Amino acid sequence: MRHRNAPFGRTLCAMVTPFTSAGTLDLDGAARLAARLVAEGCDGLVLNGTTGESPTTTDAEKRELIAAVRSTVGDAVPLVAGVGTADTRHTVELTLAAEKAGADAALVVTPYYSRPQQAAVEAHFRQVADASGLPLMLYDIPGRTGTRIAPPTMIRLAQHPRIIAVKDCSYDFLGTQKVLAETDLAYYAGCDEHILPLYAIGAAGCVSTIANAVPEAVAGILTAFDAGDTALAAERQSRVTPLIEAMMASDLPGTVTTKALLNALTLPAGPVRAPLLTADTEITADLLARYDALGRLRRPVPGSGSDVVSVPGVEGGAVGSEVGHGATLE
C-alpha cells in the first residue's frame, strides 16, 4: 500500500451550515457544532461545501462562517473551505476571501453546468491554484457537475505544487487507483460508503457527511484499520451502512437528511434554504431509528429541558462531551 499522505487530517466532516429559525446564518450554532465534531473525532473540517449549502449562501456568509469556526477550533484543526463555482473568476475571488478569513485549503469542484472539455477543466484548476497561497483539494463529483476530472487530467494537475488532494466522488475505483499509483495526491473518500474501501487502497481518509451526526463512529472505522484490525474496520463500516443509506442514498440530498437528524437530536442545524425542502416526519423518524441502532437514543425526561443521546464509541461504548442545544453525548 502507498504511503499515506494526509495533509488535512484523516477524518474530515463536510459540516452543515447552521441557520436560525428565520433562515439567517447561525454563527453561534456553527461554533458549537464545530467544537463538538472536533471533540468527537474529526481532525479536520470542510466548510461551505455542498453539505454546507454553498449554492445558497452568500460570499459574506461564507467568510463569516470560516472566521467563526477558526476562532472556535483554533489553528491546530485544518479548515478546508469550499470555493467552487461555475465561474473561474468567481472561484478565484472566493479562494482569496477564504484565505483571508483563515482557511487552510480550498475545496474546488469541477465547473458545473457548462460541461467544459478536459483542457478547460485543467486550465480552470490551474488558474485557481495560481491565484493564492492556499493548497487545493480538487472535488471530483461528475454526478453533480456533469463533468469528470479524467485520470490523465488529474495526473497532470498533480504536478502543480499547490494541487495536493482530491475529494473523490467519482465512483471509479480503477481510475482512482491509477492516479494513486502515479501521483502523491492525497485522496479523501467523499462518499460515506467508500470510506473503508478507499482507505484500504491508500487514501488519506474521508470527507464525511454522516460525521455531522456520528463523528466518532466514522473515525472508528479508520482507527481500526490503522491498528491492523481489518475485520473490525469492516464491521464498523457495515454498522453505519443503514444510516449511510438513509442519509445519502435516498431521494433527498444529504444536506436535507443531515439537518433533519441533527435537528431531531437538538444539535445545531436549523432549516435548509430553498430550493431544498425540509424532510418530513416519516423520514426523520426513520433517520432516528437508524441512528438509534448505532447506540442508544434516550428521549428527554419531561421537564428536564435536556436530551441525552449516545453513539457507538471506538469499542461500541460511549464518550462524554457537551454538545450544546440541550444535548449531551455520554
Summary of the structure (lengths in Angstrom):
residues: 330
radius of gyration: 18.8
end to end distance: 36.7
largest distance: 62.2
contacts: 1178
relative contact order: 0.14
helix: 45%
strand: 15%
